[in-house]
Amino acid sequence: MTNEEKLQNKIRSLEKENQELKENVIRAQESNNYSLNSTLENELKLKNEKILTQDEEVRAINEELVATNDALKESEERLNKIIDDSVDAIIHSDHQGQ
């Protein structure tokens, strides 16, 4: 085998090895991208679940606030009626006292 043939064989061998390395790099990148995408997807799912849970908590708090507001309005109406009745009673007793 001549030196030229040996060099040609070496070149082919190196080209083949280079191609295999490139393919390995591509596979590794795809695997890393998949892992990264999978990790990001899991993080997004967790964040979405947290947001949904927080939305439910906010809805529950809003319902409590509405109920509390309604109860306060009813209490205010009862107090106003008591005040009105008391004022009427005072006025009525003043008229009777005169």
Residue pairs with C-beta under 8 A, 6 or more apart in sequence:
1 9
